[in-house]
Amino acid sequence: MTDQVPRQAPLPDPERDAGLQPERTRLAWRRTTLTCTVAATLGARASLRHGGTPAGLLALAAILLTWLAFLALAHFRITTLAVARPRTLRRREALAAVGCALALAAFALTIVN
């Protein structure tokens, strides 16, 4: 028997195209942004429907600020994915996206109840 040296797998080419993964991720961010826009619009509509009470206006401001924060984050991430080798999502960005989604879900629960 001959001793064979195990061959190492070739290193990935740094110039290699990442395939369709960045495109799918970009589309997912766009779908999520559209969903958040619909949720924010429905929340704003519901808060205005109950009149111009201070609580309704405060809820409207909170919904709009949350939506704008998520919109800015999604736009930043979509433009980041436009390069050939996009960087990974940072922890702070991921936590901000989750926070915005949870806040919009909480607003939706408050409006439904």
N, C-alpha and C positions, 0 to 999 in steps of 0.2 A: 504494500500500500504506500501510496505517496502522500506526503503531508501537503494538503492543499491549504493555501492561505485564503481565508474567507475574503471575498471581494466586497468592498464597500460600495454602497449605492452611490451613484453620481450625485454630486451636489446640484440643487436646482439652479437653473440659469436665472440670474437676477434680471435679465432683460426679457424673460419669458412672459407672455401674455397671461394674465390671471384668469382668463376665460370669461364666462358670463357671470361669475359670482358678484363682482362689483355692480354690474347692471341690475341683477336681481335685488341686491341690497338697496340700491338707489330707488328702485321701483317700490320696494317695501316701505322705505321712508316716505315716499310720496303718497302711498295709500294710507299710511298712518296719519300723515298730515291732513289729508282729506277727511278722514274719520274724525280727527280732533276738531277740524273746522266745522263739521256738521254738528258735533256735540256742543261746541262753543256757541254756534248760532242758535241751536235749540235752547240752550241754557239762557242765552241773552233774551230770547223771545219770551221764555217763561218768566224771567225776572221782570221784564217790562210789562208783561200782561197783568201782573198784580198791582200795577200802578207805580208811581214814582216814589215809593216809600224809601226811607233811608236804607233799610235792610236790603231792599231790592236793588238799589243803586250800588250798594257795597258788593252785593253778590255779582252784579254785572261787571263791576271793575275787577273783581277777583278772577272771574271767568276770562275776561279779555286779556288781563295780564298773564294769566297762565297760558292762554292760547298763543299770545305773542312770544312768550319765552320758548314754547315748544316749536313754534314756527321758525324762530331764529336758530335754534339748535338743529332742527331738521335741515334747514338751508345750509348751515355750516357743514353738516355731515354729508349732504348730497354733493356739495362742491369739493369736499375732501375726497370723495370716491371717484372724482373725475380723472384723477391722475392714473398712470399705468400701475404704480405700486402704492396704493393707498395705505395710510397708517391705520393701525387698529383703533377701535373706539376706546377712549380713555375712561377710566373709572368715574371721574367727575361728570363727564358727559352722559354716561350711562345712568348714573344716579339722577341727574337732572331730567333725563327723558322719562325715567320711571316715576319721579316725583310729579312731573306734569301730567302724566297719564293717570296716576292715582288721584291727583287733585281734580281732574276733569271727571273721573268716575265718582268721586265724592260729591261733586256738584250735581251730577246726574241723579244720584241717589236722593239728594236733598230735594231736587225738583220733582222727582217722581212721587215721593212720599208726601 
